Amino acid sequence: MLFGAIAILFCLWVGEGLVAWLSLPIPPAVVGMLVLFVGLLLFGRLPVGIDQSAQRLLAIMSLCFVPAGVGIMAYTQMLSGQWLAILFALITSTLIGILLTAWTLQRLCK
């Protein structure tokens, strides 16, 4: 499992370096995931250590959302005046995400 954690952190580190070096407008974590994805494609299978580490990270993933929830609770007064704009943005972005996913899936299935 230590190998898996080191491999995941290494991919994140490479993503950080690539974003800084190439001045990419993409979050380093996304680039790190792409590096991990390419590495797994080249390796041909999912190593047990990476699988175990990923399962542990997924198990505690809900903790990542705690700061966002606290922020929403801390700024409830300010956000209460913007509820219509927030609702519109949530619905619109969800619909766009669903439509783009469906379009992409349709294109890939052809």
C-alpha positions in Angstrom: 0.0 0.0 0.0 2.9 2.3 0.6 3.9 1.9 -3.0 0.4 3.0 -4.1 0.4 6.1 -2.0 3.8 7.1 -3.2 2.8 6.5 -6.8 -0.3 8.6 -6.4 1.6 11.4 -4.7 4.3 11.2 -7.4 1.7 11.7 -10.1 0.3 14.7 -8.2 3.9 16.1 -7.9 4.5 15.6 -11.6 1.2 17.4 -12.3 2.2 20.3 -10.1 5.6 20.5 -11.9 4.0 20.4 -15.4 1.5 23.1 -14.6 4.2 25.3 -13.2 6.6 24.6 -16.0 4.1 24.9 -18.9 2.0 27.6 -17.3 -1.1 25.5 -17.9 -4.5 26.9 -16.9 -5.5 23.5 -15.5 -5.5 22.5 -11.9 -2.4 20.5 -11.0 -4.5 17.7 -9.5 -6.2 17.2 -12.9 -2.9 17.0 -14.7 -1.7 14.5 -12.0 -4.7 12.3 -12.6 -4.0 12.4 -16.4 -0.4 11.4 -15.6 -1.7 8.5 -13.4 -4.2 7.5 -16.1 -1.5 7.4 -18.8 0.8 5.5 -16.5 -1.9 2.9 -15.8 -2.6 2.6 -19.5 1.1 2.0 -20.2 1.3 -0.5 -17.3 -1.7 -2.4 -18.6 -3.3 -3.2 -15.3 -4.1 -1.7 -11.9 -1.4 -2.5 -9.3 -2.7 -3.8 -6.0 -0.9 -1.0 -4.0 -2.5 1.8 -6.0 -5.9 0.0 -5.8 -5.7 -0.2 -2.0 -4.5 3.4 -1.6 -7.3 4.6 -3.9 -9.9 2.7 -1.9 -8.7 4.2 1.3 -8.8 7.7 -0.2 -12.3 7.1 -1.5 -13.4 6.0 1.9 -12.5 9.4 3.5 -13.4 11.5 0.5 -16.4 13.0 2.3 -14.1 14.8 4.6 -12.9 16.8 1.6 -16.3 18.4 1.4 -16.4 19.6 5.1 -14.6 22.9 4.4 -17.1 23.8 1.7 -20.0 23.0 4.0 -18.5 25.1 6.7 -18.0 28.0 4.3 -21.6 27.8 3.2 -22.8 27.9 6.8 -20.4 30.7 7.7 -21.7 32.9 4.8 -25.4 32.0 5.0 -26.4 35.6 5.6 -24.6 36.8 2.5 -25.7 33.8 0.3 -29.3 34.2 1.3 -29.7 37.3 -0.9 -28.2 35.4 -3.9 -30.2 32.2 -3.7 -31.9 32.7 -7.1 -28.6 33.2 -8.9 -27.0 30.2 -7.1 -30.0 28.0 -8.0 -29.8 29.1 -11.6 -26.1 28.4 -11.8 -26.5 25.0 -10.2 -29.3 23.9 -12.5 -27.7 25.3 -15.6 -24.3 23.8 -14.9 -25.9 20.4 -14.1 -27.8 20.5 -17.4 -24.8 21.5 -19.4 -22.7 18.7 -17.7 -25.4 16.1 -18.5 -25.8 17.3 -22.1 -22.0 17.3 -22.7 -21.6 13.9 -21.1 -24.4 12.5 -23.3 -23.0 14.1 -26.4 -19.5 12.8 -25.7 -20.8 9.3 -25.0 -22.8 9.4 -28.2 -19.7 10.4 -30.2 -17.5 7.8 -28.6 -20.0 5.0 -29.2 -20.1 5.6 -32.9 
